Structure formats: structure tokens, C-alpha cells
Amino acid sequence: MAAAGASGSTLAGIIQQLSKEQVDILPSISVVAPPGGLVDHAFFIEVKERLISDAIALEPDAIALDLHGAMGTT
């Protein structure tokens, strides 16, 4: 998480602000892809299921997602 917090990205800003507020951060999964083409649907399902299972297991008070752009699956 230290690398993500220092990256200069939107996610870094989220991490930095939550750290200032002394919020417990419960990281789950990070997925990055360049623009173009469709995402393999099986991979999308795997990521979606991981996010849901982590949310159920960790029981967070809130969830922050750094989303940008559009996506389609095969």
C-alpha cells in the first residue's frame, strides 16, 4: 500500500487523505489495464467475486473505488 500511496494517482490521494484522518484502510485488490479492447469476461467475474467476498469478509464502513473510463467484456 505504501507504493500506491506515493504514486501520484487518484488512489494515492484517497490513501493519503484516509491516512490523515487515521482511518483503517483494508486493501482488497488492484486491477489496472491500458485502454482498448474488451476484458475477458471470466477475468471480470473473478475480480467482481473477489471484491464482493472481501467486502463480506472485511465488513468495511465504506468502499472507495478509483474508477475511470468505460469497460466492456467478451
LINGI-V919879 format. One record per pair of residues at least 4 apart in sequence whose ideal C-beta (glycine too) atoms are under 7 Angstrom apart, sorted by the first residue. I is the first residue (numbers start at 0). J is the second residue. D is the distance in whole Angstrom. If there is no record, write none. Layout:
I;J;D
I;J;D
This chain:
0;4;6
0;14;7
0;24;7
0;26;6
1;5;6
2;6;6
3;10;5
3;11;6
3;14;6
4;11;5
4;14;4
4;15;6
5;11;6
6;10;7
6;11;5
7;11;6
9;13;7
9;65;5
10;14;6
10;65;5
11;15;6
12;16;6
13;17;6
13;63;5
13;65;7
14;18;6
14;24;7
15;19;7
16;20;7
17;22;4
17;24;6
25;57;5
25;59;6
27;49;7
27;50;6
27;53;4
28;46;6
28;49;5
28;50;6
30;46;6
32;38;7
34;68;7
37;71;5
37;72;6
37;73;5
38;42;6
38;43;5
38;70;6
38;72;5
39;43;7
39;73;6
40;44;6
40;72;4
40;73;5
41;45;6
42;46;6
43;47;6
43;72;5
44;48;6
45;49;6
46;50;6
47;51;6
48;52;6
49;53;6
50;54;6
51;55;6
52;56;6
53;57;6
54;59;7
54;62;6
